[in-house]
């Protein structure tokens, strides 16, 4: 039935319709740059633009929110908790005015409460400041300021910056803009800031170092935001600020300069994303929408790159860089979280398809290790957001040591995308759910294409093998949609194990990283303790945990390890573990052993991660919904981690 709907309406519509039908059946379904900034100068009610913008930034993760609006003076409101509470307060206080700034805070220094929420002011409350990032030397600065008589209301590092600006401004004859400049020159750490002053009610002053900010360029109105989602409905024209740049934004224009006052002319970029892309489109959660988009996003990622009729891969972003990559002494992949898992899949792919040796590093570890990287090596950084602090630091360190650095990023124009020597965008569209899904499959798709390209370049991938891979890769989007057409077994498993305290995920070869990713998804959104292991490693520890209460998810989808994985399943079964298998259609032996067998279409072994991960994403999703967890904004997590 679902299939017939597919042929009548467009593909995206049909996915939504199909899912709504599924929802009716399921009646029980009832980032850290983590902080977010929005500022507005124009003819509209600033509070409305800011509140809507803050709502669009909620996905980044936050625990308090606030805003300041200029009118005849300056009105500041703050709340602990949700933007919806801020909206209620704003209505009550009638915050009128056409210029203002807003913020969602993810606590680092000082507990999440109203006092530590932004905006912050100095002692005289003449200006308001919102800040993303961390002022690392805030303690020294605070003590100096306290000696000079400044009193602090809370513990936040941002409050210290506000007082520092006030101190400099009041004790010298420089103007407010210069006072901000001088304060920032004394600051160690990272910042994206926006400031409004009640005696300069026509402007927002913004500055950036290590924490992204962009200016939205409108007509008779201008915006500032930490990413494009709050401004996309008003304008597609944006100017990206670089580190140590500042700007003054008014309703009629903007002026950018360096922190040392050198005026700059900035390029205006056109955003490719649409409003529809950042809205839920009929799904109850962004995460589910993003899971269901994966047929399309993988296809988008391959468009113009997988040239089927010519049996080749073309990656425009790597043109001129492939020889160096193919001849690299070592390839080091650095990333965090889910992107690190896709890097691990990349390791298997590069080794198998291109005979290249790869090391995959947690970016946070790489930067503090003894660095043996130099110009003979190539680093590939993988990041959905393109803003993760540790990944960025690894990139900069590798570059500093002379290595070529390539990027695999989703967010166009992000810092990592701009700082790498070359790279490939994943083109998955905005990913809003904090738990990454479509970005993972797009990253693996890019890594697969890179490995195939390098396999040809290194002459280790035969014509016949290339042909088979090209054909199979081209069929992946269809196969993803096939999996998404019937989620009933996954829902049943989710129902049965909703309250399991632990889960074990096992996989071998290409699907070992998928086991890690499945466990991570469950941890992130349902708060169930889960571990991923290479299946054979089970014998070296986790097997001790297995009893009749332990759900064990086994990814049994690769042919070349089939016998081994069947033995591992026997071992689980002998200890009465509850076996849930992800297997390829027609794979022998699995159905006999597993209590639940979730089947995925057959494909080439090296491409199975692209399919096997889908049921695992759904399993985590359904369990989280059953447990009434906050799927899109899980506790303590942020979409983009721009602090170390
Ligand atoms: C955070 C997110 C994860 C993401 C990781 C790396 O932890 O919650 O979903 O995988 O950062 O982010 P990146 O943007 O660099 O891929």
Boltz pocket constraint, residues with backbone or C-beta under 6 A from the ligand:
constraints:
  - pocket:
      binder: B
      contacts: [[A, 31], [A, 336], [A, 337], [A, 338], [A, 339], [A, 382], [A, 383], [A, 384], [A, 385], [A, 386], [A, 387], [A, 388], [A, 391], [A, 434], [A, 435], [A, 436], [A, 637], [A, 638], [A, 639], [A, 640], [A, 641]]
      max_distance: 6.0
